Amino acid sequence: MHPAYSVILFTTASGAGYGLLFWLSLGIQIGYFAGDRWQSLAMLVPALALITIGLLSSMLHLGHPERAHRAMSQWRSSWLSREGVAALSTYVPASLMGMIWLLEIDTNFLPALAILAAAGAMITVYCTGMIYASLRTIRHWNLGLVPLFYIAAAATTGALLFLLIQSIFARAPDWVAVTGVAAIAMAMIVKLIYWRTIDGNKGQYTAEMATGLGALGTVRPLDPPHTMPNFVMREMGYKVGRKHARKLRRVAVALAFILPLAMVLLALYSGWPQLPMLALATLSAAIGIVVERWLFFAEAEHVAMLYYGAARA
Amino acid sequence: MTSLPAPSTRKLGLVIDLDICVGCQACATSCKEWNTGGYSAPLSDHDPYGADPSGAWLNRVHSYEVGEGASGQTVHFPRSCLHCEEPDCVTVCPTGASFKRAEDGIVLVNPDTCIGCKLCSWACPYGAREYDHDDGVMKKCTLCVDRIYNETLAEEDRVPACVKACPTGARAFGDLGDPKSEVSKNVATRGGFSLLEEFGYKPVNRYLPPRPRRDGHSAPVNVPVEAIPAADNSVAEKLFAWADRVLSR
């Protein structure tokens, strides 16, 4: 599948934003930020900024961005629509929390809003994953591991941002860093299982099934229907990255998981200043997750390519 | 709207005869010609006369080589939307622009509400939907919904443009939900099939297989001259044998 940069930016940036919102809300829930509204705002603002940048980027991907509001209507059947509804709904508790801190409102609603924001963030990221996982035409995506990884990746990048911002104010407590380490480890395990799974599945559909001509023998393209690639080939037949896939997988694992893991552990136990190490960890994870997301698209094969010379899909 | 309607008894669709399709592309060009001014208008092209032409077409004609060696054959293979009964291209649509008509089963895109997210094209295993980069919306076969019910056209013209254009009669249009229709009967006699049945979208369009070859679908046999059964020694046989020798020189 063609890796559109707008969609890569959308899924990675909004994922990190929702991840940060999730950890922030969880922190509020357990009373971690008691009284420190500036610290809470310092996390909420970048979270909402990342979410908004991501959503705007996904709108730029549309042919008619001005009609985007229509995408809220079909939540009964469409995961994309559900994601839109979940994304907009999550703004409500998140912005209310922001207003409470900004205007110093004395209220007991904060924990309830935090629960809603955390749930909204998790549900939105799950819906993002399900947009891809619901497509049976793409066996690399049609897996329960896909939404699981989207959640794990959001938790990883969100936890690193949480630790980074926390370290600006004060040394991050150990238990906060441990959640970050756990998120990174889980994301890495899920991704490794994911790659193992897709490598073991060569596809159950053949060109013979696609054309219905199997009884006559093997089917091979003779004359193409058009002289140059059409939309279907450009969108669904993207092959550029596949020969470098193995190398890029190693790059993604090193940058997204291993280096951040090492940096977070160093920040915890070395006694050196935490900020530069956590900044490096976050930057590394950001690049690593972008590489991972690019691969997620570039490695995915579409059944329609059976009509264009693929033997199996 | 994006949820599928209850199954209709009328299932309008195409039946394509792979035995007589000659791959002339007339169906594809007439489709483009009609639909660039019809329901799907425009069907934009990019660099149409340049080095890298591309554009939105609703019908594509492949040519495949099938089988091995001397028993191999060329099969011309038109491919367009199959107007499936249970397609995800409809249900994934976030706006309701992609829909299946309850009355006749035609799958359409409403060009006024499509946001151009392309998700429906990702959900189609047949590669039947093509995005129009100029128009910013998804395009697909409309089964010429603006012809088949069009009372301003002469009655014989109320068929899809591709069917009307086919010079060999390889394309037929009709109600595949009615077992007594001409197309359904043809599908039954010829052993018509649908594409990628295993996928489960329940396509409506049917394809008729190439007929078995007259030589029994085997390699041509080069029978050595010696092996020709010895003829009886009639005058006629001697004459034929002499003619054969002369003509073989």
Interface residues (C-beta under 8 A of the other chain):
Chain A: M1 H61 L62 G63 H64 P65 R67 A68 R70 A71 M72 S73 Q74 R76 S77 S78 W79 L80 S81 G84 I131 S134 L135 R136 T137 I138 Q204 Y205 M209 A210 T211 G212 L213 A215 L216 G217 T218 V219 R220 P221 L222 D223 P224 P225 H226 T227 M228 P229 N230 F231 V232 R234 E235 M236 H302 V303 A304 M305 L306 Y307 Y308
Chain B: M1 T2 S3 L18 G23 A28 D52 P53 S54 G55 A56 W57 R60 V61 H62 S63 Y64 E65 V66 G67 E68 S71 G72 Q73 T74 V75 F77 R79 D88 T91 V92 C93 P94 T95 G96 A97 T113 C114 I115 G116 C117 K118 L119 S121 W122 A123 C124 P125 Y126 G127 R129 E130 Y131 D132 H133 D135 G136 V137 F193 S194 L195 L196 E197 E198 F199 G200 Y207 P209 P210
